[in-house]
C-alpha cells in the first residue's frame, strides 16, 4: 500500500532516532523516566524555556486532552473553528463540556467570529495553525492580536503540529507569546516532520502554573523510554528535518500542480497534506484503495466531497495522480 492518509513523514523514522530507540530498549525492563528529564532538557535548550514550562504527551493529541481536563468543568464552553481537528470535539466531549463551533472563513479560522463567540462561561479555545484537515494558515499578526484579546480566564491551546512545514516567511515565535500570555499553551508533536508517529510523543509549552496543572493530570508513564530517546535524537537531527522540509515543499507543489491539471479544486496548504474536492469521495476512496493507495475521507468533518492527501515521496505522489486520472 501507498499510505497517504495519516500525514506521516514519507521518509519514515530518522536513522539517528532509530539507533537511539534501539539503544534505549536495553533499559526497557524498567519504567520510563516519568519526568522525561533528558527530553525536557533538550527541548528547553532548543526553545529557551525552563523545563518547568514543558508537558510531555503521548502525541500532541494527549496535550489537547490535558488542556481540556484542566480548563473545563462539565457544561462549560469551548470555542473552535468549523473544520478544526477532530480531537477538539473529542476532548470537549470527554470533559462533558459544550462546544461552540464557529463557521469557517474560506475553510480556515474566522478569528473575529471566534472572539465574538467567547462568552462568560467559555474556558477553552482551540486554534490550529496550520489547520488539519484544510491546511489553512493564519498570519502571525492577526493570530497574535487574537491571542492577546482573549480574556485571561480562558485557556487557549495553539495547535502547531505542522509548524515545521511552514515557509521561512510564515514562521513566527509562538514561544515568545507564551512568555507574555499565562493562558496560552502551544502544542507540538514529533509525529509529523520528525518522523516518529509510531512512537507517540508530543509536548506542550506553557507557563508553570498551567504546566503544573497539566502534569498533575498527566498519566505518570505516558511516554515510553524508546520514545523519549528517539525524540531527543530527532530533535538534534537538523539534516533530517531540512530534508523533510525540502521533500514536503516539492511534493506539495507536485500534488497541487497535478490536481490543477486534472481540474480538481484543492485548498492551498501549509502542512504536509492537501485537501482536494473529488465529488463522490467514498467512491473515489474505494477505487484508490483498490489501486493500492490509501487517502483520508473527510465525512466526519462534514466534507463528503473532499479527500485529504498526505504528501508522499515523488513516485508515490505520481502514482496517486495517475490513479486519480
Secondary structure as the mmCIF struct_conf table of DSSP 4:
data_model
#
loop_
_struct_conf.conf_type_id
_struct_conf.id
_struct_conf.beg_label_comp_id
_struct_conf.beg_label_asym_id
_struct_conf.beg_label_seq_id
_struct_conf.end_label_comp_id
_struct_conf.end_label_asym_id
_struct_conf.end_label_seq_id
STRN STRN1 UNK A 2 UNK A 3
BEND BEND1 UNK A 5 UNK A 6
TURN_TY1_P TURN_TY1_P1 UNK A 10 UNK A 11
BEND BEND2 UNK A 13 UNK A 13
HELX_RH_AL_P HELX_RH_AL_P1 UNK A 15 UNK A 24
HELX_RH_3T_P HELX_RH_3T_P1 UNK A 25 UNK A 27
TURN_TY1_P TURN_TY1_P2 UNK A 28 UNK A 29
BEND BEND3 UNK A 30 UNK A 30
TURN_TY1_P TURN_TY1_P3 UNK A 34 UNK A 35
HELX_RH_AL_P HELX_RH_AL_P2 UNK A 37 UNK A 47
TURN_TY1_P TURN_TY1_P4 UNK A 48 UNK A 48
BEND BEND4 UNK A 49 UNK A 49
HELX_RH_3T_P HELX_RH_3T_P2 UNK A 51 UNK A 53
STRN STRN2 UNK A 54 UNK A 57
BEND BEND5 UNK A 58 UNK A 59
HELX_RH_AL_P HELX_RH_AL_P3 UNK A 60 UNK A 71
TURN_TY1_P TURN_TY1_P5 UNK A 74 UNK A 75
STRN STRN3 UNK A 77 UNK A 81
TURN_TY1_P TURN_TY1_P6 UNK A 82 UNK A 83
HELX_RH_AL_P HELX_RH_AL_P4 UNK A 86 UNK A 94
TURN_TY1_P TURN_TY1_P7 UNK A 95 UNK A 96
STRN STRN4 UNK A 98 UNK A 102
HELX_LH_PP_P HELX_LH_PP_P1 UNK A 103 UNK A 104
STRN STRN5 UNK A 105 UNK A 105
TURN_TY1_P TURN_TY1_P8 UNK A 106 UNK A 107
STRN STRN6 UNK A 108 UNK A 108
HELX_RH_AL_P HELX_RH_AL_P5 UNK A 111 UNK A 117
TURN_TY1_P TURN_TY1_P9 UNK A 120 UNK A 121
STRN STRN7 UNK A 122 UNK A 128
BEND BEND6 UNK A 129 UNK A 130
TURN_TY1_P TURN_TY1_P10 UNK A 132 UNK A 134
HELX_RH_AL_P HELX_RH_AL_P6 UNK A 140 UNK A 149
BEND BEND7 UNK A 150 UNK A 150
TURN_TY1_P TURN_TY1_P11 UNK A 152 UNK A 153
BEND BEND8 UNK A 154 UNK A 154
STRN STRN8 UNK A 155 UNK A 159
TURN_TY1_P TURN_TY1_P12 UNK A 161 UNK A 162
HELX_RH_3T_P HELX_RH_3T_P3 UNK A 163 UNK A 165
BEND BEND9 UNK A 166 UNK A 166
TURN_TY1_P TURN_TY1_P13 UNK A 168 UNK A 170
HELX_RH_AL_P HELX_RH_AL_P7 UNK A 174 UNK A 180
TURN_TY1_P TURN_TY1_P14 UNK A 182 UNK A 183
STRN STRN9 UNK A 184 UNK A 189
BEND BEND10 UNK A 190 UNK A 192
TURN_TY1_P TURN_TY1_P15 UNK A 193 UNK A 194
BEND BEND11 UNK A 195 UNK A 195
HELX_RH_3T_P HELX_RH_3T_P4 UNK A 197 UNK A 199
STRN STRN10 UNK A 202 UNK A 205
HELX_RH_AL_P HELX_RH_AL_P8 UNK A 208 UNK A 217
BEND BEND12 UNK A 218 UNK A 218
TURN_TY1_P TURN_TY1_P16 UNK A 220 UNK A 221
BEND BEND13 UNK A 223 UNK A 223
HELX_RH_AL_P HELX_RH_AL_P9 UNK A 225 UNK A 235
TURN_TY1_P TURN_TY1_P17 UNK A 236 UNK A 236
HELX_RH_AL_P HELX_RH_AL_P10 UNK A 238 UNK A 261
TURN_TY1_P TURN_TY1_P18 UNK A 262 UNK A 263
STRN STRN11 UNK A 266 UNK A 267
BEND BEND14 UNK A 270 UNK A 272
STRN STRN12 UNK A 273 UNK A 277
BEND BEND15 UNK A 279 UNK A 280
HELX_RH_AL_P HELX_RH_AL_P11 UNK A 281 UNK A 290
TURN_TY1_P TURN_TY1_P19 UNK A 291 UNK A 292
STRN STRN13 UNK A 293 UNK A 294
STRN STRN14 UNK A 296 UNK A 297
HELX_RH_3T_P HELX_RH_3T_P5 UNK A 299 UNK A 301
TURN_TY1_P TURN_TY1_P20 UNK A 302 UNK A 302
TURN_TY1_P TURN_TY1_P21 UNK A 304 UNK A 305
STRN STRN15 UNK A 306 UNK A 310
HELX_RH_AL_P HELX_RH_AL_P12 UNK A 314 UNK A 324
#
